Amino acid sequence: MARMGCALLILVAVIVGYDQYRITQLQNEVRAISGKVHTSTPGKAGEGEATDLVSSLASAERHVLNAKELLDKKKTAQAQAELDKVLANLKSANSVSQDIVGTVADTLGKARDKTIRVFQKAWKDVSEESKPKKVDVEK
């Protein structure tokens, strides 16, 4: 019984250690994603195109307001140009958000798979230790 308790204690320690390791990895991923969301990389974007999510959405909002004012003044050609800029900004935001989601999904999927394997192995090890050992008894 003491052997099973030790094995269980070791199992818990391994799981806690692995969880801490994964938490550190996920924190690094969050930092990387935060960098993609809140900072722009000069020279990466096209003409007037924002390279991060926040800038893209802010620029799209600004162009929508400009287009609304132009439509109120019956300047449809200029409003169409502003709406084209909105579309470009939204496409940029979509691209950035897909990059973010793809990175997170891959990381979380790998973490889930590794966690499942660890628990399955631990369960197998614990269940094998808990089985009573056969003792040959002669009659």
Phi, psi and omega in degrees: 000322179294325179297318179294321178297318178295317179297319179294320178296317178296319179299315179297318179297319179295317180296316179297317178298316179295319178299317179297319178299315180292323178298318178298317178297317180293324176298319177296321177296319179297319177299319179294319179294319179301321177296322178290326184282318192255354180235152178248151179254111182298142177086346181280326185273164176281192184295115177071009184263131179282150183254356177236165187296312183296314180295319180299314181290322178295319179294320178298318179298317179298317180292326177296317179297319177298318180296321179297316178297319179294323177292324176298329180269006179064032177256077188290326181295317179290324178296321177298320178297319178295319180292328174296322177294322177299314180300317179297318179295320179292325176295320177297316179297320178298316180298314180296316182293326177293322176298317181295311182296319180298317179297314181293317181298318178297314181297313181292324177296316178295319179297317179298314181298316180294319180296318179299316179297318180297313180295321179296318178294317179298318180297318179296315180297316181293319182291327178291324180288331183278350178290136178292139180276140181283132177245126179287118178244121179270140181260000000 
